[in-house]
Amino acid sequence: AGVGNKTITYSFANLALCSASKTRIIMVQSPAVFTCGNALTDIRDGSLYPTVQINSQCWMAANLNYGTEISPLQHQRDNCVSEKYFNPASSIEHPASVYQWDELMLYDDTPGLQGLCPPGWHIPTETEWNTLFDVFISNGFAGSPLKYSGYSGFNALLSGVRHQNVRWDFPDFATFYWSSTAHGSIKAWAHGMNDAVPSVSFYPSLRSNAFSVRCLKD
């Protein structure tokens, strides 16, 4: 609708033909100029994320930590609430949450969606992950530079995952990141890194597993 003051009107009528209407004026502002490498402020909750330019792509340099924390004993649901599991292996300095794929994607299978990422950012597709790996020759070598101990600035923390059996696995040893590309009706592509090998795995995972998320600038 463009920048400026906009009038939004909502009208409702029920089956008995009772009706009501409300009007509100909202102000649409131009987005602030963002330079990759600076901190990203998520306008939804004020969270700050470091960012890093890697070749042609601008990535978050920390895991997504947006939403309302729910018990790891519950499944995330399509209930208009952005839900997360807080990863107990993360730290105060590096808070991080994990998400089931459908919740992360807002129950839409379209690759490259914003999902739960901040406005102007999106969940990377398989093509975009491969573009990142190609900077470091291939996925066979990309793990070492992408991990927190590497030189890329991506800083992947090996903080573990939550599997669908409601169990936290691999703390301080491995991590998995979601792609926005589905793999059939019950799985989606994910990528794993661990402390023992220099590669990044390709993993068609059950969507009910909960993994970490990195967002990519549009």
N, C-alpha and C positions, 0 to 999 in steps of 0.2 A: 504493500500500500504506500510505500515511500516514507520519508522522514517527516515528522511533524505531529500535531495533535490529531488523533483519530477517534471518532465516536463509534462505540460498539453497542449495538442494541440486541437484546435477547428477548424473544417473545415465546410464551408457552401457553398451550391450551390442552386441557385434559378431556377425557371422554364425555364429561358432563358439560363441556363447552365453557367451563370456567377458565378465564385467561388472566395472564399477568405479563408484565414487561418491565425490564430494567435497562438502564442506559449507563454506560461508563465511558469516560474519556481517558484514553491512554496516550502517552507520549512515546513516539518511535524515534530513537536516536541513531545516529550513524555509529557503526562499530568503531572502536578505537583501533588505530593502526598497530599491527602486531609484527614484531621482528623475531624470527625464529632464533632461539638461543636465550631470549629473555624468558622470565617466568610467565606462565599462562595463568590468569585468574578465571576460574569457573564462575560465571556470573550467577549461577543457580544457588551456590552455597558459599562462595568466597574462597574455596580451596585454591591453593597455589600449586602449580606443577612446573618443574623445570622442563625445558624443551631442548632438543638438539637437532641441528641440520646435518643430515647424512646424505651426501650427494644431492639429488633432486628432491628429497623428501624431508619434511619437518615432523619429527616424532615427539610425543611426550617422553621424557626421560625418567618417568616414575609411573607406577601402576595406578590405574583409575581407582578412586576411593569415594565414589558418589553413591548416594542412596540411603535408605533406612535399613539399619542392621536388624536382621531377624535371627532367630535361633538356628544353629546348624542342624537341628533335629527336624526342621520344617523344610519343605520344598518351596522355592520361589514361585509366585503365582501371578496370573494375569488379572490383577486387581487394581490397576491404576496407581499403584504405589511402586516406586523404584526400590527394589529390595536388593540387599547385598548380604554376604557372609563376611564378617571381619576375620581376617587370617590371623590366628594367634601366633604364628611364627614371624609376623611383621613386627616392626619396631616403632617407637614413638617418632624417631627421626624419619622413618620410611613407612608410614601407615599404608596398608594395602588391603583391598578386599577382593573376593573372588565371586564369580557370577555364573549361574547356569546360562547356557547359550540362548535359550528362548527369551529369558528375562532380559538379557543384555541386548537382544535384537528387537525388543518390544513386540515379540510374537509376529515378526515379519521376516520371511526368508530371503529378502532381496539383498544381494551382496552390496557392500559399500555404504550401508545406511549409517546415519548418525547413531542410532540406538541410544545407549546411555552415555555416550560421549558428550562433551560440552558443545554448544552451538559453534559451528564452523569447523568441527572435527568429526571424524567418523571411524568406524571399526574397519581395520584394513582387510582387503580382500586377499585371496591367494596370490593374485598377480602382484599386488603391492608388497606382500611379504617377500616374494621371490625377487622383486626389484631390490629390496634391502639386502637379501642374501648375496645377490650378484655383485654388490659393492665389495664384498669380501671373498670373491672368487665363486663361491657356491655355498649351499647349506652345509656341505661337508666340512667347511672351515669357519663358518660365520659365528659359531657359538662362542669361541674364545674371545673375539673382540666385542661381542654384544653383551657378555656377562659383566657383572659388577666389577670384576677384576680385569676387564679388558680396556681397550683404548678408544672405543668408538664413542663413548658418552651415552650409549643406550642404557647401560647400568641395569641389566636384568638381574634381579635378586632371586636367589634360589630358595624361595620361602615356602615351597610345597604347594599342594593342591587339596581340594576336598572332593573325594569321589562319591558317587551316588549312594554308596552304602553308609553315608554319613560318617566318614572316617577321614581324618587329616593324614595325608601321606607325604613322604619325602621332604620334611622340613630340613633346611640347610643343605640339601643335596640336589634338588631339581625344581623346575618350574615349568608350567605350560601356559601358553598364550593362545587365546581364541583368534581365529580368523572369522570373517563374516560370510565365508563361503560354505554353504551346506554340503553335506555328503549323504544324500538320500534324505529320508523323512525323519530319521531318529538320530542321525549323527551330523557332526560338522567338523571341518578341518581345524586342527590345532597344531602348535609347534612347541616342542619341548627342548629344554636345555638342562644339562646336569653337570656336576662338578668333575666328572671323570673323563669326559670326551670333548673334543673341540667342535663337534658338529651340532646342528639343529635338526631335530627329527620332524618328520611329517606324520601326523597322528590323526586318523579319522576317529574321533571320540564321541561317545554318547553325550547328547546334549544335556543330560541330567547331571553330568559331572560339572564341577564349578572350578573355573580356571581364572587366572589373572588376565587383565586387559590393558593393552596400550592403544592409545588413540593416535590417529594420523591426521594432519591438517588437510582440509579440503583443498 
